[in-house]
């Protein structure tokens, strides 16, 4: 029975799938299958497969689930009973029938039965927090001003997290945090200059404070997960986040790309062009961030006699120069922009598309889309929820 179910399912049955300690942020396909799959890993994988199916397709019968997942009806019945007992799945009445026979009982993810805590630490003036349902809907919001004294920042984050947990009014599945800077795969913020953080084990600190599962990732990496799960992005997508700085999150084959030093997507300090340009805060000349960040754009637009369209098109061209080799190397199908729409949408996005098409192989990359996200300022909060859904339930 176990062997049959493994053969008929498609994802990699790793130990974290559907468990309570995993950090897998996407559905995943293993390049190499293990020679032997342990039974406990098979069960975790099958739980994840059932939850993933219900998450995306909604209420269905046990027989429907068996057909959709390829798992046997006996396995499905066993898993559903377990998931109902754990509080993740609930029965939702019966399906209307017109013919003879007993109507099938429908089951669905209990979307209101648990809450997720999300935090966005990427803003320069305030930290955002939210209580979310399993569907990523925000049911409560809290925020805190960023302290003037860097020594008080961590205590402020802890206090905000506690307030959110207290306002959940339902069992909390976990806490997801999107932080600026470089974050490793254990949730340690290796460096976040804006927060004056170096080697801060934020995941471990918050877990100890609230006694809940905690997952921490770079804010742009969290944002691209929100676009993937809630925004309809494809498996090969890059999200460019423009604010005080410029960063990006990448998915290839539905899997996050973190890099060997956890700095994949850090495009803000790539120099674009050989014609000089503005001096960046890092000290170099002509960094993308010096052209494209919100403060840089606002300064350029405020100059006397500035041509707004020319300023925005110049920034869009610089973005296209930075993105072209990435699109070519990874064969991306989609670029999503996250930031102020009045600045990014229109001339800037148009110039980005034109530059990409001019600098990549038309036969393969003419169809690359550049669009604005529809997630608004909640994109990191909702991405933090996806981190928890994936890490705790294997759902994304």
C-alpha positions in Angstrom: 0.0 0.0 0.0 2.7 2.5 0.9 4.8 1.6 -2.1 1.8 2.2 -4.4 1.1 5.6 -2.9 4.7 6.7 -3.3 4.7 5.6 -6.9 1.5 7.4 -7.7 2.5 10.8 -6.1 4.9 13.3 -7.7 6.6 15.5 -5.1 9.7 14.7 -3.1 8.6 13.0 0.1 11.2 14.7 2.3 11.1 14.7 6.1 9.6 18.2 6.3 6.7 17.8 4.0 3.5 18.5 6.0 5.4 18.3 9.2 6.0 21.0 11.9 9.7 21.9 11.4 10.2 22.2 7.7 11.5 25.2 5.8 10.4 24.1 2.3 8.8 27.1 0.7 7.6 25.6 -2.5 6.0 22.3 -3.8 9.4 21.0 -5.0 10.6 18.3 -7.3 13.6 16.3 -6.4 16.3 15.8 -9.0 17.3 12.5 -7.4 15.0 10.2 -5.5 16.3 8.6 -2.4 17.0 4.9 -2.7 14.7 4.2 0.3 11.8 6.3 1.5 11.1 6.0 5.2 7.4 5.3 6.1 7.2 8.4 8.3 8.3 10.6 5.4 5.8 9.0 3.1 3.0 9.8 5.5 4.1 13.4 5.9 4.3 13.8 2.1 0.8 12.3 1.7 -0.6 14.7 4.3 1.0 17.6 2.5 -0.4 16.4 -0.8 -4.0 16.2 0.6 -3.7 19.6 2.3 -2.3 21.2 -0.9 -5.1 19.8 -3.0 -7.8 21.1 -0.6 -6.0 24.5 -0.3 -6.1 25.1 -4.0 -9.3 23.3 -5.1 -11.6 23.7 -2.2 -14.2 21.3 -0.7 -14.4 17.8 -2.3 -15.3 14.3 -1.4 -12.9 11.7 -0.2 -13.3 9.9 -3.6 -12.5 13.1 -5.4 -9.4 13.5 -3.3 -8.3 10.0 -4.1 -8.6 10.7 -7.9 -6.9 14.1 -7.6 -3.9 12.9 -5.6 -3.5 9.4 -6.9 -3.7 8.0 -3.3 -5.8 5.0 -2.5 -9.2 5.6 -0.9 -8.1 3.8 2.2 -5.1 6.1 2.6 -7.3 9.1 2.0 -9.9 8.1 4.6 -7.1 7.5 7.1 -5.4 10.8 6.4 -8.7 12.8 6.5 -9.6 11.3 9.9 -6.2 12.3 11.2 -6.4 15.8 9.8 -9.9 16.3 11.2 -8.6 15.3 14.6 -5.6 17.7 14.3 -8.0 20.5 13.4 -6.7 21.2 9.9 -9.7 19.7 7.9 -13.4 19.8 8.5 -16.5 18.2 7.0 -18.6 20.7 5.1 -21.9 18.9 4.5 -23.0 16.8 1.5 -22.9 17.3 -2.2 -26.3 17.8 -3.9 -27.2 14.7 -6.0 -30.0 14.1 -8.5 -29.7 10.3 -8.8 -29.8 7.4 -6.5 -27.2 6.7 -3.9 -25.9 8.2 -0.7 -24.6 11.8 -1.1 -20.9 12.2 -0.6 -19.6 14.1 2.4 -17.4 17.1 1.4 -14.2 17.9 3.3 -12.2 21.1 3.1 -9.2 22.8 4.8 -10.5 24.4 8.0 -9.5 27.9 6.8 -10.8 29.7 9.9 -9.6 27.1 12.4 -6.1 28.5 12.8 -4.3 31.8 12.4 -0.9 32.8 11.1 1.1 35.8 12.4 3.0 37.8 9.7 5.5 40.6 10.2 7.1 43.0 7.7 10.2 44.6 9.0 11.3 46.1 5.7 10.0 49.7 6.1 12.1 52.5 7.3 9.6 54.2 9.5 7.4 51.4 10.9 7.1 47.6 11.4 3.9 46.1 10.1 2.2 43.0 11.6 -1.0 41.1 10.9 -3.1 38.2 11.9 -4.0 36.1 8.9 -6.3 33.2 8.0 -4.9 30.2 6.2 -6.2 31.8 3.0 -3.9 34.8 3.5 -6.8 37.1 4.5 -5.9 39.7 7.1 -8.2 39.8 10.1 -6.2 42.1 12.4 -3.4 44.6 12.0 -0.8 46.0 14.3 2.2 48.2 13.7 5.0 49.8 15.6 7.3 52.7 14.9 10.9 51.9 14.2 12.8 53.1 17.3 15.3 55.9 16.9 17.8 53.9 19.0 18.9 50.7 17.2 19.3 49.0 20.6 15.5 49.1 21.0 14.6 47.5 17.7 14.7 43.9 18.7 12.6 44.5 21.8 10.1 46.4 19.6 9.8 43.4 17.3 9.3 41.0 20.2 6.6 43.2 21.7 4.8 43.5 18.3 4.9 39.7 17.9 3.4 39.2 21.3 0.6 41.6 20.6 -0.3 39.8 17.4 -0.3 36.4 19.1 -2.6 37.8 21.8 -5.0 39.1 19.1 -5.2 35.9 17.2 -8.2 34.5 19.1 -7.5 31.0 17.5 -4.7 28.5 17.6 -1.6 30.0 15.9 0.0 27.8 13.2 3.2 29.8 13.3 4.9 33.2 12.9 6.4 34.3 9.6 8.8 37.3 9.3 10.0 39.2 6.3 13.2 41.1 7.2 15.5 43.3 5.2 19.1 42.2 4.7 20.7 38.8 4.2 18.9 36.0 6.0 20.3 32.5 6.1 18.3 29.2 5.9 18.0 29.0 9.7 16.4 32.4 10.1 19.5 34.3 11.3 19.8 37.8 9.9 23.4 37.8 8.8 23.3 41.5 8.1 20.6 44.2 7.9 22.3 47.6 7.8 19.1 49.6 8.1 18.3 47.8 11.4 21.9 47.8 12.5 21.7 44.0 12.8 24.6 41.5 12.4 24.2 37.8 13.1 20.9 38.1 14.9 19.2 34.7 15.4 15.7 36.3 15.0 14.0 33.0 14.4 15.4 31.5 17.6 14.8 34.6 19.6 11.1 34.9 18.6 10.5 31.1 19.0 11.8 31.3 22.6 9.6 34.4 23.3 6.3 33.1 22.0 6.8 29.3 22.1 5.5 28.9 18.5 7.1 27.8 15.2 8.8 30.8 13.6 10.2 31.2 10.1 12.3 34.2 9.0 13.3 35.2 5.4 14.4 38.1 3.4 11.5 40.4 2.7 11.8 40.2 -1.1 11.9 36.4 -0.8 8.8 36.4 1.3 7.1 38.8 -1.3 7.7 36.5 -4.2 6.1 33.6 -2.3 2.9 35.8 -1.9 2.9 36.5 -5.6 3.3 32.7 -6.3 0.6 31.5 -4.0 -1.9 34.3 -4.0 -1.0 36.4 -7.1 -1.1 33.8 -9.8 2.6 34.0 -10.7 4.2 31.1 -12.6 7.0 28.7 -11.5 9.7 30.9 -13.0 9.3 34.4 -11.8 11.4 37.3 -10.3 9.8 39.9 -8.1 11.6 43.2 -7.9 10.9 45.2 -4.7 11.5 48.9 -4.9 11.4 51.1 -1.8 14.1 52.6 0.3 16.4 50.2 -1.5 16.1 47.7 -4.3 16.0 43.9 -4.0 14.4 40.9 -5.6 13.1 37.4 -4.9 13.5 34.6 -7.4 11.6 31.3 -8.0 12.9 28.8 -10.5 10.7 25.7 -11.1 8.5 26.9 -8.2 11.5 26.8 -5.8 13.1 29.8 -4.1 16.6 30.6 -5.1 18.7 31.7 -2.1 22.2 31.3 -3.4 25.4 29.9 -1.8 25.6 32.9 0.6 21.9 33.5 0.9 22.2 36.7 -1.2 20.5 35.7 -4.4 18.4 38.6 -5.7 20.5 41.3 -4.2 20.6 43.4 -7.4 20.5 46.9 -5.8 24.3 47.3 -5.9 24.9 46.0 -9.4 26.3 48.8 -11.5 24.2 49.4 -14.7 25.9 51.0 -17.6 29.4 52.5 -18.2 28.3 56.1 -18.2 28.8 56.8 -14.6 25.7 58.0 -12.8 24.6 58.9 -9.3 26.8 58.0 -6.3 25.2 55.3 -4.3 25.0 55.1 -0.5 27.5 52.2 -0.7 30.1 54.5 -2.2 30.1 53.1 -5.7 28.9 55.0 -8.8 26.0 53.9 -10.9 24.4 51.2 -8.7 20.9 50.2 -9.8 19.6 51.4 -6.4 21.0 54.9 -7.0 18.8 55.1 -10.1 15.7 53.1 -9.0 15.1 53.4 -5.3 12.1 55.5 -4.2 14.3 58.3 -2.6 16.5 58.4 -5.8 13.5 58.7 -8.1 11.8 61.3 -5.9 15.0 63.4 -5.8 15.4 63.2 -9.6 11.8 64.1 -10.2 12.0 67.1 -7.8 14.9 68.7 -9.7 14.0 71.9 -11.4 13.1 71.4 -15.0 13.0 67.6 -14.7 11.2 65.7 -17.4 9.2 63.1 -15.4 8.8 60.7 -18.3 12.6 60.8 -19.2 13.5 60.2 -15.5 11.3 57.2 -15.2 12.3 55.8 -18.6 16.0 56.1 -17.7 15.4 54.2 -14.4 13.4 51.6 -16.3 16.2 51.1 -18.8 18.7 50.7 -16.0 16.4 48.0 -14.5 16.2 46.3 -17.9 20.0 46.3 -18.1 20.3 44.6 -14.7 17.5 42.1 -15.4 18.4 41.0 -19.0 21.3 38.6 -18.1 19.1 37.1 -15.3 16.2 36.5 -17.6 18.5 35.0 -20.2 20.3 32.7 -17.7 17.2 31.5 -15.9 14.7 31.6 -18.7 12.3 33.6 -16.6 8.7 34.1 -17.9 7.6 36.9 -15.6 9.0 40.0 -13.8 6.7 41.4 -11.1 7.3 44.9 -9.7 6.4 45.7 -6.1 6.5 49.3 -5.0 4.7 52.7 -5.6 2.6 52.3 -8.7 2.8 56.0 -9.7 6.5 55.6 -10.0 6.9 52.0 -11.4 3.8 51.6 -13.6 3.8 53.3 -17.0 7.0 54.7 -18.5 9.4 52.9 -16.2 7.8 49.5 -16.7 7.5 50.1 -20.5 11.2 51.0 -20.7 12.1 47.9 -18.8 10.3 45.7 -21.2 11.8 47.4 -24.2 15.3 47.1 -22.8 14.8 43.4 -21.9 13.6 42.6 -25.5 16.6 44.5 -27.0 19.1 42.7 -24.8 17.8 39.1 -24.9 17.1 36.5 -27.6 13.8 37.5 -29.1 12.9 34.0 -30.2 12.8 32.9 -26.5 12.3 36.0 -24.4 10.0 38.3 -26.4 7.1 37.0 -24.3 8.5 37.9 -20.9 5.9 39.9 -18.9 6.7 42.8 -16.7 3.7 43.8 -14.5 2.8 45.4 -11.2 1.8 43.2 -8.3 -1.8 43.4 -7.0 -0.8 42.5 -3.5 -0.1 46.1 -2.4 1.7 46.9 0.8 0.5 43.6 2.3 2.7 41.5 0.0 5.4 40.7 2.6 2.8 39.9 5.3 1.0 37.5 3.0 4.4 36.0 1.9 5.2 35.5 5.6 1.9 33.5 5.8 3.0 31.3 2.8 6.3 30.6 4.6 4.3 29.2 7.6 1.8 27.3 5.4 4.7 25.7 3.6 6.8 25.0 6.6 4.1 23.7 8.8 1.6 22.1 6.4 3.5 21.6 3.1 1.1 24.0 1.4 2.1 26.8 -1.0 
